[in-house]
Structures are given as C-alpha cells and as structure tokens.
Amino acid sequence: LELIDSWSSLPFYALPEGAHKHNEDMCYFHLPTATHQPTPGIPSHQTALFGISSYRQINSNDLVVKTSDITRTFVQKAVVLILAQPVFAYVQDQISDISQLYFGQRDFTRTDIL
C-alpha cells in the first residue's frame, strides 16, 4: 500500500511508541484528506479523516507460519480503519474482533479475514 505524503506518519499513529508495553490496545487519530485529488465518498470541504487502530503483539515462536521478515521475539501489527466520520464507538468492537481473529490465525500471510 502506497501512502500519500501527508499520511507518512500513519504507521506511527497506528502502532504508537510504547506499544510493546501492551499485549493489545486501540489508538484514535486524525489524518488530513488528500488536497491534490478528490477522495471518493469524502466531501471536498472535509479536511480531516478519522482513524482507529487495534494493535496487538504475539510471540514469534507462537506463529504457525514465520516468514523471513519476522526477526524479533515479538511481532506487533495493527488493523486500521480510516473513517469519514468519527464513529469510533460504533466500530471499536468490530475492529478489535477482527484483529483478535487475525492474530488468532497465527499466520500473517493469511489476510483474507481483513
């Protein structure tokens, strides 16, 4: 996935500093809309989008499939939703469930659940 320049900090919003201190948690953040091109479904006057991430970590020894990019003892990943409206309360349980299922597979090559 290629990010627009103004979203270059998205990975740090989704998986924040200190995430290693928690087995799981959620983050809420804002992103600017793309100014150089219209975003489908987003009114042209809207200047911000709303993000929510559910992040977790798992011991790499617990993985069923361990790819070559997994080099540390723990693997941290986040499932992220970008929303046009700040409806965090309506989606936080669903995104948490999805990340739980994704980690429960213990195989990050299987992304069909996302």
Helices and strands as residue ranges (DSSP letters): G 5-7, H 10-14, G 19-21, E 24-32, E 48-59, G 60-62, E 74-83, H 88-104
